[in-house]
């Protein structure tokens, strides 16, 4: 039994190690990350006052098309915040693909379920500047289990 579990663990590590996110946003073919601005930093683990940033922010212009980074299944639409102050950017989606479950925040999904091929449009970047003037507009990429997604870029 231990050998089977070990073998399964090794297989999963090998499969996941080869996974890389493809292009997310129309204007950012290399998935350039948000660095630091007046609102903070976009890397995993960055300080957010009394909490820690649990994703990676990928630069994306307000209104840009957002694409499937590989063949994915759209699992559901997400509500990002629980406060009306953020209503303009309070959408996202949960997706599965390449053995990964991940979430995209600040994206209006084109659909709330079903399959999408790599490179096809999955949504639109919401108007982040209306809520956070001066921020580097971005989508937030977060693994469903909240582990660091950096290795997939």
C-alpha positions in Angstrom: 0.0 0.0 0.0 2.8 2.4 0.8 4.5 1.8 -2.5 1.2 2.6 -4.4 0.8 5.8 -2.4 4.4 6.8 -3.0 4.1 6.1 -6.7 0.9 8.2 -6.9 2.6 11.1 -5.1 5.6 10.9 -7.5 3.3 10.8 -10.5 1.4 13.9 -9.3 4.6 15.8 -8.6 5.9 15.1 -12.1 2.7 16.0 -13.8 2.3 19.3 -11.9 5.9 20.3 -12.3 5.5 20.4 -16.1 2.3 22.6 -15.9 2.7 26.3 -16.9 0.0 28.9 -17.2 -0.4 30.2 -20.7 -1.4 33.8 -21.5 -4.2 35.2 -19.3 -4.7 38.8 -20.6 -4.8 40.1 -24.2 -2.2 42.9 -23.5 0.2 40.7 -21.4 1.4 37.7 -23.5 4.2 36.8 -21.0 2.0 37.0 -17.8 4.0 39.8 -16.4 3.4 40.1 -12.7 2.2 43.2 -10.8 5.1 44.5 -8.8 4.7 47.2 -6.1 2.5 50.2 -6.3 0.8 52.5 -3.9 -1.6 49.8 -2.9 1.0 47.1 -2.2 2.7 44.2 -4.0 1.3 41.5 -6.1 3.5 38.5 -5.1 2.3 35.5 -3.1 2.8 36.2 0.6 2.8 40.0 0.4 1.5 41.8 3.4 -2.1 43.0 3.3 -2.1 44.6 6.8 -3.5 41.9 9.1 -3.5 39.2 6.4 -1.3 37.7 3.7 -1.8 37.8 0.0 -2.7 34.2 -1.1 -2.3 34.6 -4.9 -0.2 36.2 -7.7 -1.4 39.3 -9.5 -0.9 39.3 -13.2 -1.0 42.7 -15.0 -4.2 43.1 -17.1 -5.7 46.3 -18.4 -9.3 47.2 -17.4 -11.6 45.8 -20.0 -9.0 43.4 -21.5 -10.1 40.0 -22.8 -9.0 37.2 -20.4 -8.1 33.8 -21.9 -8.0 30.2 -20.8 -4.3 29.5 -19.9 -4.7 25.8 -21.0 -7.8 23.6 -21.6 -10.0 24.2 -18.6 -13.4 23.5 -17.1 -15.2 26.5 -15.7 -16.6 25.2 -12.4 -18.4 28.2 -11.1 -18.7 32.0 -10.8 -17.3 33.6 -7.7 -18.1 36.6 -5.6 -14.8 38.0 -4.4 -15.9 40.5 -1.7 -18.8 40.8 0.7 -19.0 44.6 0.7 -20.8 46.8 -1.9 -17.9 49.2 -2.0 -16.1 46.8 -4.3 -19.2 45.9 -6.5 -17.5 47.1 -9.7 -14.8 44.3 -9.4 -16.7 41.8 -7.3 -16.6 38.8 -9.7 -14.4 35.9 -10.5 -14.4 32.3 -11.5 -13.1 28.9 -10.4 -11.5 26.7 -13.0 -10.0 23.2 -13.3 -7.3 22.1 -15.8 -4.0 20.2 -16.1 -4.7 18.7 -12.7 -5.0 22.1 -11.0 -7.9 24.0 -9.4 -7.5 27.8 -9.5 -9.5 30.9 -9.1 -9.3 34.2 -11.1 -10.6 37.3 -9.3 -11.7 40.6 -11.0 -12.9 38.9 -14.1 -16.4 38.8 -15.4 -16.9 35.3 -16.7 -18.3 34.7 -20.2 -19.8 31.4 -18.9 -20.2 29.8 -15.4 -19.7 26.2 -16.4 -18.4 24.1 -19.2 -15.2 23.4 -21.1 -13.0 26.0 -22.8 -9.9 25.4 -25.0 -6.5 27.0 -24.4 -6.4 30.6 -25.7 -10.2 31.0 -25.9 -11.7 34.0 -24.2 -13.2 33.2 -20.7 -14.1 36.7 -19.6 -13.3 40.4 -19.2 -11.1 42.2 -16.8 -13.3 44.4 -14.6 -12.6 48.1 -14.0 -10.1 48.0 -11.1 -9.3 51.7 -11.4 -12.8 52.6 -10.3 -12.2 50.9 -6.9 -8.4 51.3 -6.5 -7.3 54.5 -8.4 -3.6 54.3 -9.3 -3.2 50.6 -8.7 -1.6 48.4 -11.4 -4.7 46.8 -12.9 -4.5 43.0 -12.6 -6.2 39.7 -12.3 -5.6 37.7 -9.1 -4.6 34.1 -9.6 -5.2 31.9 -6.6 -4.9 28.2 -6.2 -8.1 26.6 -4.7 -6.0 25.2 -1.8 -4.4 28.6 -1.3 -0.8 27.3 -2.0 1.6 29.5 -3.9 0.9 29.5 -7.7 4.2 31.1 -8.6 5.7 27.8 -9.8 3.2 27.7 -12.6 4.3 30.9 -14.2 
